[in-house]
Amino acid sequence: MANIITEDQIEKATLALLEGLGYERLDCFTERAEDQDDRSGRGSKSEVVLRDRLWRVARKLNPTIPSAVLEAALDSFLAPRHAMSPIAANAEIHGLVRSGIPVEYDGPAGRTEHGILRLLDFDEPGNNEFLAVSQLWIKGDLRWRRPDLILFVNGLPLVWI
C-alpha cells in the first residue's frame, strides 16, 4: 500500500522549512471565517496587507522621512485602485514596491525635500521582516478564501500557496 502524504503534512513541513530560513510563523486559523480574532492584527477580513508590520518596517527603513509623510504615503499605496484595470493596478503596485514611493516634505532648512519611501530593503535582506502565515481567512468581493500559506515580507503578501 502506498504512503499518502496529506496537505496538512505538506503545510507543516513547508512551515518548518521556512522557519529554518528565518521566517517567523503565524497560525491564523479560526473555525468561523468571520472571527476577527485571528492574531493577524488586520482591521477587517478583507485586508491582505499587514499594515502595522508595514508601517513599523517602513519607519525603520526610512528614518529621515517624517511620520506624517510616511503615513500619507502608505495610505496612498494601500488605497483601492478600483478605477484601474487589474493589470494597470498590478503594474503600479509592482513599481512602487520595487522602486519605492516618491514623497515630498519640508526639510530641516525649510526647503522642500524629495525622497523615496522604501517598502523593502533589496540591498540588505536582513533589514526586512519575513512572515509565513497559515490559514488566513480573507473576505473577497464574492466569497471567502483561506490559502494554506501566505508569505509576507514587511507586511506585504508576496507569495500565496
C-alpha positions as CSV (number, residue, x, y, z in Angstrom):
1,M,0.0,0.0,0.0
2,A,1.3,3.4,-0.9
3,N,2.1,6.1,1.7
4,I,-0.2,9.0,1.3
5,I,1.1,12.5,2.3
6,T,-1.7,14.8,3.4
7,E,-2.0,18.6,2.6
8,D,-1.6,19.2,6.4
9,Q,1.7,17.4,6.4
10,I,3.0,19.3,3.4
11,E,1.9,22.6,5.0
12,K,3.6,21.8,8.3
13,A,6.8,20.7,6.5
14,T,6.8,23.8,4.5
15,L,6.4,26.0,7.6
16,A,9.3,24.2,9.3
17,L,11.5,24.7,6.2
18,L,10.5,28.4,6.1
19,E,11.2,28.8,9.8
20,G,14.7,27.4,9.2
21,L,15.2,30.1,6.5
22,G,14.4,32.8,9.0
23,Y,10.6,33.3,8.6
24,E,8.5,33.9,11.6
25,R,5.4,31.7,11.8
26,L,1.9,32.8,12.5
27,D,-1.1,30.4,12.6
28,C,-4.3,32.4,11.9
29,F,-6.8,29.5,11.8
30,T,-10.2,30.2,13.2
31,E,-13.2,27.9,12.9
32,R,-15.5,30.6,11.6
33,A,-14.3,32.8,8.7
34,E,-15.9,35.9,10.3
35,D,-14.0,35.5,13.6
36,Q,-11.8,38.7,13.7
37,D,-9.6,37.3,16.5
38,D,-7.2,35.5,14.2
39,R,-3.9,37.1,15.5
40,S,-3.2,38.8,12.2
41,G,-3.8,42.3,13.5
42,R,-5.9,43.3,10.5
43,G,-8.7,45.8,10.8
44,S,-11.0,43.7,8.7
45,K,-11.0,40.3,7.0
46,S,-10.9,41.9,3.5
47,E,-7.5,43.4,4.2
48,V,-4.5,41.4,3.0
49,V,-1.6,43.8,3.9
50,L,-0.5,43.7,7.5
51,R,-0.4,47.4,7.9
52,D,1.2,47.6,11.4
53,R,4.1,45.5,10.2
54,L,4.4,47.5,7.0
55,W,4.4,50.8,8.9
56,R,7.0,49.6,11.5
57,V,9.5,48.4,8.9
58,A,8.9,51.4,6.6
59,R,9.7,53.6,9.6
60,K,12.9,51.7,10.2
61,L,14.0,51.7,6.5
62,N,13.2,55.4,6.1
63,P,14.3,57.2,9.3
64,T,14.6,60.7,7.7
65,I,11.0,60.8,6.3
66,P,8.6,62.5,8.8
67,S,6.0,60.1,10.2
68,A,3.0,62.1,8.8
69,V,4.5,61.9,5.3
70,L,5.2,58.2,5.8
71,E,1.6,57.6,6.9
72,A,0.1,59.6,4.0
73,A,2.4,57.7,1.5
74,L,1.2,54.3,2.9
75,D,-2.4,55.4,2.8
76,S,-2.0,56.3,-0.9
77,F,-0.1,53.0,-1.5
78,L,-2.9,50.9,0.2
79,A,-5.8,52.8,-1.4
80,P,-8.1,50.7,-3.6
81,R,-7.5,51.0,-7.3
82,H,-11.0,50.1,-8.5
83,A,-11.0,52.6,-11.3
84,M,-7.9,50.9,-12.9
85,S,-7.8,47.7,-14.8
86,P,-6.3,44.8,-12.7
87,I,-3.2,44.8,-15.0
88,A,-2.6,48.6,-14.6
89,A,-3.2,48.4,-10.8
90,N,-0.8,45.5,-10.5
91,A,1.8,47.3,-12.6
92,E,1.5,50.4,-10.4
93,I,1.8,48.5,-7.2
94,H,4.7,46.5,-8.5
95,G,6.6,49.7,-9.5
96,L,6.0,51.2,-6.0
97,V,7.2,48.0,-4.2
98,R,10.2,47.7,-6.5
99,S,11.3,51.4,-6.8
100,G,9.7,53.0,-3.7
101,I,7.1,55.7,-3.2
102,P,8.1,59.2,-4.2
103,V,7.5,61.7,-1.4
104,E,8.0,65.4,-0.7
105,Y,8.3,67.1,2.7
106,D,9.7,70.2,4.4
107,G,13.3,69.5,5.3
108,P,15.1,70.9,8.4
109,A,16.2,74.1,6.5
110,G,12.6,74.8,5.5
111,R,13.2,73.7,1.9
112,T,11.1,71.1,0.1
113,E,12.9,67.7,0.2
114,H,12.3,65.0,-2.3
115,G,12.7,61.4,-1.2
116,I,11.8,57.8,-1.9
117,L,10.0,55.8,0.7
118,R,11.3,52.2,0.5
119,L,9.0,49.4,1.4
120,L,11.6,46.6,1.0
121,D,15.3,46.6,1.5
122,F,16.7,44.9,-1.6
123,D,20.3,45.6,-0.6
124,E,20.3,44.2,3.0
125,P,17.6,41.5,3.2
126,G,18.2,41.1,6.9
127,N,16.5,44.5,7.4
128,N,13.2,43.0,6.2
129,E,10.7,41.1,8.2
130,F,9.7,37.6,6.8
131,L,6.5,36.1,8.0
132,A,4.8,32.8,7.0
133,V,1.1,32.9,7.8
134,S,-1.1,29.8,7.7
135,Q,-4.8,29.5,7.3
136,L,-5.7,33.2,7.0
137,W,-9.3,33.8,6.1
138,I,-9.8,36.6,3.5
139,K,-13.2,38.1,2.5
140,G,-13.3,38.7,-1.2
141,D,-16.0,40.5,-3.2
142,L,-17.8,37.3,-3.9
143,R,-16.6,34.7,-1.4
144,W,-14.2,33.7,1.4
145,R,-10.7,32.3,0.7
146,R,-8.3,30.6,3.0
147,P,-4.9,30.0,1.4
148,D,-2.8,27.3,3.2
149,L,0.2,29.7,3.4
150,I,0.9,33.3,2.6
151,L,4.4,34.6,2.7
152,F,4.7,38.2,3.8
153,V,7.7,40.5,3.5
154,N,7.4,43.6,5.7
155,G,3.6,43.0,5.9
156,L,3.2,42.7,2.1
157,P,1.7,39.4,0.9
158,L,4.1,38.4,-1.8
159,V,3.5,34.6,-2.2
160,W,0.3,32.7,-1.9
161,I,0.4,28.9,-1.5
